[in-house]
Amino acid sequence: MVRRARIDEAAARRIFGILTWFSRTREAYDRERDFMIGQGIPASFLPDPGPGRFVSSASSSRACP
């Protein structure tokens, strides 16, 4: 699968989507992105997170009512 993702952007995006599905912080998202780049997948195949994907750390630390 990784071999295909090195040459197929759609495959790379699918794998990346699975790896980042539960990423709650930009740091976690970037760790997965760096991992895939380290596996030889072109950075241009991997999207940046969409706007509003992550909440600020200040608001995420508040307790739910």
N, C-alpha and C positions, 0 to 999 in steps of 0.2 A: 504494500500500500504506500509506504513512504517513497519507494522507488518511482511509483507513478506520480506522486505528488511533486516530485522534483521537475517533472516536465509537463504536468497537467494542472493548470490553475484551478479548475473546478474541483479536482480531487483535493488539492491543497486547502482550498476554502472549506470543503466539507469536513476534513479532518480538524482543521483549526476551529471550526464552529463547535465541534464536539468537545475539543479540549478546553474551550473557553466558555462553554455554556453556563457554568456556575461561577465564573470569575466575578467576584464582587468588587474588586479594586483594580485600578489601572496597573498596579504593580504585579498582581497575579496574571493579568492579561498579557503584560509585557514579558513575564517569565515564560509563558507558553509560546509566545511569538519568538523569543530568543532561542528556545529549545528547537523549534521547527527550523529556524534559520541555521542552527548548528547541525541539523540533520541534512543540510544541503538544499533545502527548499528556498527558492528565491524570495527575498523580502517583498518584491513587487507583487507576488502572488497572495500575500497576506494583508487583509484589510486593517485599517485603523478602526478603533471602536466608533460607533455612531455617537452623535451628540446626545448627551443625557444618559449614556449607558451606565455611568457610575455616579453614585451619590457622594457628596463630600464626606470626609471622615467625621466632621462635626455633626452632621445630621444622622449619620448611620450609627453613631454611638449612643443616641438617645434611646431610652427605653420606650417600648410601645405601651400605649395606655391600656 
